[in-house]
Amino acid sequence: MDLSTRSVRRDRVPERWRRLFLGGKGLGARYLYEELEAETNPLGPDNLLGLMLGPLSGCLPGETRYAAVTKSPLTGGFLDSYAGGRFPARLAGTLPDCLGVLVTGRADSPVAVRIDEGSVEITAADGLAGADTETVAESCPDAATACIGPAGEAMVRYASIASDGGDHHAGRGGAGAVMGAKNLKAVVVRGDPVRPTGELAELRREYAEAYRNHDTGRWLRSGATIESLDFADETGLLATRGWQETAFDGSDAIGVEAAKAAAVEREYSDDDHPGGFRVETDDGDTVPRGATAMTLGAGLGIDDFDDVATLGAVCDRLGMDVIGAGNAVAWAIRAADAGCVDLDVSFGDADAAVGLLERIATRDGPIADALADGVSVAADRYGGEAFVPTVKSMAVPSYDPRRAGSMALAYATSDRGGCHRRARPFEREVFEGEWTLETQVRAVVAAQDVRSALWCLPTDDFVGDVLDDLGAEWLAALEREYDSSDLSRLGRRVWTLVRLFNVREGFDRSDDSLPPVFRDPPSAGGPSIDPDDFERALDRYYASRGWGPNGRPLPETLARLELDDVADDRTPLGSPGTDPNSTSAAGDRSE
């Protein structure tokens, strides 16, 4: 749909694209690379926003997910962000023959897209201007919505797209700001969700049972993602008080046991997939998750569960990524302590944090305006680059990698910026002891490929742990013949396609760098990341990927992945360096 002309059309997905990229992340990346010109302004009308489904949307157990795919206003590179809840399930059911909704252009006033039993209409939404995400959802009680709050309208560069009144978010990287720039307040979907039948229904029952009995399923039922805080604290991975420490003495007060004590409801879907702990706040209720407790709790030195839940609810209603927002506040506190900015904020002060979040969401004042553009912009403007780590201008989640070097590599090479969902090797390394560089690289590459493949279906992250064949059995039920090696290759193909997009935007080895924070031990002592070891690991990573020493894919790699007809003339390709397993290759970056 083109919001500038308010026109809608349906295009058939090329069969070759369906075969090579399936849907979700892969198909979204293919459309983005094909239809966007290099250096397109992410907040301009020409940027493309895809709300992407996949061949298994609504069929797999767990929550149906969609992928928000666009050029990120935060990083200037590729962005895929995922959310579940009622919206993607009903979108898949209402548009059963569609693999995605692609939005371009810019409306001249706020609009909503309304989808009902296959019909699509672009309507005025002036009455929703300025509304928070909960209000938007309440205005459409018989529908599922994906909408933006005030932060998206203000084009905060880590604004989210919220579903179910703020219970679910496509959070990281600023897809909500892209909606705001397009004057698109909401996508409203009526109709029933997908109801798998026949072989797909039997597979759903079988895999739901397997998930209930899987370690991941038991863990999530026990404590949801809030238990991540307890794990990170016990293993010395919990970024605390603006990345100054790696453990939090108030963790018991905001961790999983505190959540259980405060919960008024624990949600489950039909297949016993938990939706998290619902807790009351002064302004309603919210579903705090692990990132909320880690980033807005330990990260800000706040040890009161009610305060942490309130901070999460503020971000949910305003439509801001909690990781980006929490790190912005943490940077502001450290910058105020260092005299870089004049702000009355401090660690442990929840009221001041709420006030700053509200000012960021509306760009109220010069410092809030800078923070709305991200930590990297604020640090460039005021100083303090070493306070909070970023990768490709995206603030890093609260798993501190200084005890697990593989995680530093995972953060640095993440295709969308600092992200722990692409690969989480720390879950093994922290128990197995320090890995060799070769082990680090193998673990990171394998996890990135697996996640890329699963996000083409797309699947719930946690349910994906029981898809040992990466979904091949499910696709066979749809008469799409893939085996696990085909799907592993799909993941590698999509990862390299996204790299082509980022290379075309000017990304190179310097963007896969080690944040300064990780080069020094935390204030209480402990390990740090050796920069030379990191560079050697990066050499090996590029070699494993079939990229040159500057991080550009090699022509022979594109041929092997069936991407040789994809790269355009504006995308520089790599050439082999010297020995990719030696530090000399790192020094030869001109290619």
N, C-alpha and C positions, 0 to 999 in steps of 0.2 A: 504494500500500500504506500502511496505517495501522499503525505499529509499536506504538501504544498498545493496539490490539485484536488485533494480529497477523493482520489480515485483508487480503486481496488481491482486487481486482476489475479487470476490463477495461472501459474506456470508449471508445466510438467518438469519434474526433476530428471535431468539426463540419466539414462540407465547406467552409463559408465560411472557417474558420480555416486549413484546409489550403491554400486558394487564396490567401489574403492573407498567410500567414506561413510556409508550406511545412513547416518543421521546425526542428531545431536551435535557434539563438538566438531566431528569431522566434516559433516555437510555444511555446518555454519562457517567453518574455516574456509572451505572451498568457495562458498559464495562471497565471503568477505574479501578473499584474495582476488577473485575474479572481478568483482563489481566496484571495488574501491580503488581510486587512484592513489599513488604514493603521496604522502604528505597531506592527505585529507584532514581538515580540521575536525577533531573528534566531536566538538560542540557545534559544528556547522551543519547545514541542512543536508549535505551530501553523505554524511556518515550513515552507515547502515546498521540497524539494530535487528538482530534475529532472535526470535523466541522459538527455539528449536526443540522439536520432539524427535522421536526415533521409531524404528520398526517395532520395538517392544514397549512403547509407552502405554501404561495402563495395564500391562500384562504381568510384569514381574512382581513378586512380593515386595512388601515395604512400600514406601511412598513413591508415587510417580514423580519424576523430576523433569524439569525443562532446563535448557541451557540458554542463558542470555549471552549472545555473542555479538561483539561490536569492537570498534577501536576505542581503547580506553582513554578517557580524558586525564586520568591520573598518570599513566605510564607512557602514553603515546604509542603503545603497541597493542598486540592482540589481547582480547579479553574474553574469557568464558567464565561465567558465574552461574551457579546452580541453585535451584530452590524446589521444594516439594510442596505438600499441602493439597488443598482442593483444586487450585487453579490449573496445574498441568494435567491432572486427571480429567477434569471437565473439558479442557481445551482439546485433549486427545479424543474424547468422546464426541464432542461437538463438530470437530473437523477430522473425521476418521480417515479420510484419504489424503491428509496433508502431513508433511514432515516439518513444517515450520511456518511462521509468520514473519515476513521481512518488512521492515518499516524504514522508509526514507523520507526526505523532505522536512518541512517545518510548517506547522499550522500557524496562522496569524493570531490566534487566540486559543486558550486551553480547550482541548478536545479529549473525548474518550472514544475508544474503539469498542463497539459492542458486537459480540459474536453470539449468534443464537441459532442452533440447528443448521449450521452451515452457511447462514447469511452473515455478512459482515457490513457494518455501518459505522461511519465516522460522524459523531455528533458533538455538539457544543457541550463544554463542561465548565463554563465560567463560574457556576455556582459552587464548584469544588476547589476553586483556586485558593491556595493557602491552607487547605484542610490537611489534617494529619492522616496517617495511614488507617487508623482505626475508624475515623469519621468516614473516610471513603468507603470502607467495607460496609459500615452500617447503613450507608445510603443505598446499597444494593443488596438487601438482605436475602434475596432469592437467587443470587449469582455468586460466582467466584471472581475475585479481582486480583490483578497485578497492578500496583499503583506506586506513585511516588508521594512523599510527604514534602514538607517545606524545604528540606535539604536538597531534594531533587530539583525543585523549582528554582532554588538559588544556585543550582549547578555546583554544589559541593562535590569535589572530584572523587569522593568515595561514597557518594549517595547510593542507596540501594533501591532495588525494586522489591516492594513488599507484597506478600500475599497473606490472605486470611487475617486481615486486620493487624498485620505486623508480626504474626507468629512465625512466618517464614520469609527469608530474604535471599535474593540473588545479590549478595552483599559486596564482594570485593571488587575494586577497580573502577567503580563509578558508572555502571550501566544506568543507574537512576538519574545521574546528571545528563546522560544522553537523552533519556526521555524528557527531562526538563527542558533541554535545549530545543527539542522538537515540539514543545508545548503539548506533549502527550501526557495527560494526567493519569489515565488508567486504561487498562484493557479489561473489559467486563465480559464474562463468559457465562451463558446459561446453557442448560442441557445436562444430560446425564454423563457420568464418567464411563470409560470403557469397561465392559464386562466380558472378560475372556471366556470362551466356550471351548468345548471339545478338548483336543489335546493340550491347548494352552491352559485351560482351566485345571486339567490334571497336573500339568507341570507346576502351576502356581501352588497347588496344594502340596505337592511333593517338595518343592524348594522352600516353601514357608516352614514346613516341618524340619527340613535340614537346617534352616537358619535358626530356628528355635533351639536346636541342639548344638549349634556351633558356638565356639568360644566367643565370637563377636556378638552373636545374638544374646547369649547369657550375660555378657558384660553390659550390653546396652540396656537390657531389661533391668539389670541390677541397679545401675546408677546413671544411665544416660551419659551424655558427654561431659556432664559436670564432674564425673569421676576423673576426667583428664587432669584437673587441677591437683587432685590428691596424688595421682601418679607422678606428675611433673615435680611436685614439691618433694616427694619422697626420693626421687632419683637425682635431684639437684639440677633440674632442667627448667625450673619455673622463673621466668623473668619477673623480677620484683622491683618496685619503686623505680620505674623508669630505667630498667635494664642495669641497675647497679648491683643487684644481688640475684642469687639463683635459688633461693628458698624463702618462704614467707612464714613468719611465726604466727600469723593469724589464719593460716590455711584451714584449720579445723572449723573456724567460725563461718567460712564461706564455701566449704567443700560439700561433698555429696551427703554427708550426714546432716549438715545444716539445711540442705535443700529438702531432704526427706522430712525434716521437722517442720519446715515452713510451708510445705506443699499443701494446697487445698484440693488438688486433683492431679492424677497421673493419667495421661491420655494413652489409649491404645487403639490401633486400627483393627479391622476385622481379622487380620492374620497375626495379631499379637505383637505388632511392631510398635514400640513405645514412641510417643511424641514428646516426652519430656515432662518436667515438673511444672505444673501451673501454680503460680503463687500470686497473692494479692499485693498490690502496691497502692499508694494513696490515690492514683489516677485510674485504677482499674485492676487488671491483672496482666501477667506476662509469663512467658516460658523461658527462663534464663537457661543458657547452655554453657558448655565448657569455656568458650571464648569469652563469655560475659564475666564469669568468675575470675578467669585468668587475667584478662586485659583491663577490665574495669574494677576488679577487686585487687588482686595481688599487684598488678601493674601500677596501680595508683595508691597502694598502701592502705586500702580500705578493708577493714576486717569485720564489717557488719553486713550480714546477709541481706537484710531489708534494704540497706543503702545500695548494695550491688544490684539487687533486683530492680530498684528504682532507676538506677543509671541505665541498665539494659532496656527498661521500658521507655525511657526518654529517647534512646537511639532508635528503638523500634517504631515509635510513633512519628519521630521526625524523619525517619527513613535514612539512617546512616549506618554504614558498616561498623560494627562494634570494635573490630580490630583497628581499623583506621582511626576511628574516633578516640578510642582509649589511648592509642599511641600519641595522637595529637595532644591530648591533655597531659600525658606524661612528659612529652617534650616541653610543653609550656611550663610545667612545674620546674623542671630542671633548668630551663632557660631563665625563669624568674629567679631561682636560687643563685644562678651565675651572674645575674645582672644584665642579661641580654635583652630582656623585655620587662616592662612594668606591669605586672599582673599580681593580684592578690589571690594566689592559689598555692596549695601545698599538699603534700602527700597525706592521705588520711582525711581530707576535708571533702566529704561527698557533696555538700551544698555548693561549694565553689565549683566543683567539677560539673554539676548539673547546670549551673549558670553559664559556664564556659561552653558546654555542649550546645546550649540553646543559642548562644551568640554565634557560634561557628555555623549552625544550621541556617542562619539568616545573614551571615557575613556582617555582623554588627561590629564595626570598628576595624582598624587596620590589622591588628594582630589576629583577630578572628577571621578576617578575610584571607590572610596568609595561610592560616591553619586549615581553612576550607579548601585550599589548593594542595594540601598535603604537607607532611613533615619536611620533605626535601625542599619545598619552596620556602617554608618558614625558616629553615636553617640557612638557606642561601641569603635570605633577606636580613636575618637577625644574628646569624652565627649559631654555633651549637650543632655542627654536623655529627659529632661523636656522641650525642645524647641518646638517640634512638636509631636503631638500624633500619635501613631501607634497601630494597633491591629493585632496581628499575623504578625508583620513586615510590614503590609500594611498601608500607610499613610491615615489618616482619611479625608474624604471630608470636605468642609468648612462650614458645619452646626455645630455650636458650641452647644453641648448639655447641657451646664451648666444652661440653663433656662428650660430644658425639660429632666428630668432624664430618661424618657423612651427611649430617643435616645441614651443615654450612654449605656443602656442595649442592645439596638438594635445593636450598633456598636460592643460591646464586644462579643456578641453571633453570629455575622454574620459568616456564614460558610466559606467564602473565605477571611476574614480579614475585616478591617475597610471599611464599605460599607453602603451607605444610600439607595440603591435600594431594599434591602431585606425587609426593614420596615422603614416607615417614620412617626412614631407616633407623632413627634413634630408638625406636621401640625394641630393636634387637641389639644395636651396638652398645647401649648403656648397660646391658646385662652380659654381653659377650666380651667386653673389654675393647680396647682401641683396635680398630680394624686397620689392615694394610690399605694403601691407596687403591689397589686393584679391587679389593672387596668393597670399598666404598663406592667405586664407580659402578661395579656390577649391580649392587643393590639399588642405587639411584636410577640407573638406566632402566632396569627391569620394572621397577615400580612406576616410573613415568609412562612406560609403554603400556602397562596393564591398565592404568587409570585412563589413559587416552582412549584405549579400546572400549572400556566399559562405559565411558561417557559418550560414545557414539550410539549406544543402545537407546537412551541413556539409563543407567541404573542408579539406585540409591547407593551411596558410597559403601555403607556397611553391608547391605545385602550382596554387594559385589564380591564379598569375601567367600561366598559359597558357590560362585560361578567358576569352578575350577577350569572349565573349558572356555571361559570368557563369553559364554552365551551361545556357543555353537549349537547345543541341543535345542535351545529355544528358536534360533533362526531356522533350523531344519524343520520345525513345526510350521514355519511360514514358507517352506520350500525355498529357503535361501541357504545354499550349501556352503558352509564355511567349517573348517576345523580350527582347533586352538592355535595352530601355527599360522593359519591365515589371519586370525584375529590379533595375534601378537604382532604380526607384520602390519596390520591395520593401525595398531597403536603407534608403531614406529613411523609409519607413513604420515599419520596426522601430526605427530610431534615435529617431524621435519617440515611439513607444510606450514605449520605455525612459525617455525624458524624462518622460512622463506619470507613470510609476511613481515616479521620483525626486522630481518636483514634489509628488506626493501625500505623500511622506515628508518634505517640508519643504525640499527643495533649491531654491536659487535662484541668482542671479548671484554671490552671495558665495562659493558653493561652486566656482565656475569661476574662481577667483582665481589670481593670480601668486604662487608661493611666494617668500618673502623672499630665499632664496638667490640667485635669478636677478636680483634688482634691483641687485646689486653685482658687480663683476668678480671673478674668482678671484684668489687671493693673488699669483700670478705676473703678474698683469695680463692685459688683454684686454677684450673687449666685455661688456656686460651688457644686460638687457632694459629698455627704457624703459617705465615703468608707464603713461604716457599713451598711447604707441603701442599697448601691449597692450590698454588699454580701448577704443581706437578699433577695433582688430581684432575685439574681442569684440562690439562693436556691429554690425559688418558680418557677423560670423558669425551672430548671432541673426537679423538681417534676412534673410540667405541661407536660413536654416532655416525662416523663417516663424514665428518666435517673437517675443514681445514683448521690450521692453528689460530685463526682469527674468529672461528666460530661460524664460518659460512659453509653450508652444505656443498659437497663435491659433486660435479656432474655425474660421476659414476654411481654415487649414492642415489641421486634422483632417478637414474635409469633403473636401478635395482628395485626401487620402491614405486615404480610406475608414475613418477612425478616429472619425468623429463619433458613432457609436453605442457607442464604447468607454469614453470618459472618464466616470467616476462623479462623484457629487455632492461627494466629498471632494477632488477634484483641481481646484485653482484654475487657470483658463486665463488667457492673456495678453490684453492689449489693446494696440493700437498706441501707440508712444510718439510723440515729436516726429519729428525727422529721424533715422532709424536710422543714418545715415552721419555723424552729428556727435557730438561729445562731450556735447552737451546731453542726448542720449537716455540716456547713461550715468548722468546725475544724477537722472533721473526713474525711480526703481525701485519705486515703490509699486504701479503698475498697478492 
